[in-house]
Amino acid sequence: MLLEVKDIVAGYSGVPAIHGVSFSIEEGEIVSMVGANGAGKSTILKTVSGLLRPERGTITFAGQRADGLPPHRLVAMGIAHVPEGRRLFARMTVQQNLIMGAYTQRSEAERAETLAEIYEIFPILKERRTQLAGTMSGGEQQMLAIARGMMSRPRLLMLDEPSLGLMPKLVTQIFELIRRIAARGTTILLVEQNVREALELCDRGYVLQTGKVVAEGTGDELLGSELVKKAYLGL
């Protein structure tokens, strides 16, 4: 098991946003976490990546306890978190943003090798490497945010709403990109409001409502469930 989350409670200013959430991810899986806005999906990612400290429960990553560790330690362990809203350095170039994502790599040679791999996956970023990040389109910025997360060579890449605000054509491109990254051996935890696409992409999924897991299964099982059909697909 790569990631195991057991009974975590976490929130903001003493008010829990997630209540006893448990889930697991095997190495090499794409796992989608879906639900309405405010269901607690982003809170889960922030807790796993160390931005929030859980009030209760345990998080184990690659056999090691991870709950309570600071974010930089978790990045070094192999967890990368691409937050909602991209959070790029707008006045820095594409390549400068990417290099910021490689701060855990100590050698210049290792950074250069990782950068070459990223440019192979994201050729558009190689073309735009000297462009300021803030002048790129929304879809290009989302690609850059994902690529910056990949620069730390994570075992687990957590993506928070990567399709948010993008045109349908770009949404398709982003989901295809996620599929390609997974095919190269990176485990993916995807948080999405775009329920149909997220469940079609994943190996397994979890449905969240008001801070609790209310359903889990393969993507196909969840797409066929009455809960998902009625609550999220309008069927």
Secondary structure, DSSP 8 states (H G I E B T S, - for coil): --EEEEEEEEEETTEEEEEEEEEEE-TT-EEEEEE-TTSSHHHHHHHHTTSS--SEEEEEETTEE-TT--HHHHHHHTEEEE-TT----TTSBHHHHHHHTTTT---HHHHHHHHHHHHHH-HHHHHTTTSBGGGS-HHHHHHHHHHHHHTT--SEEEEE-TTTT--HHHHHHHHHHHHHHHHTT-EEEEEES-HHHHHHH-SEEEEEETTEEEEEEEHHHHHTSHHHHHHTS--
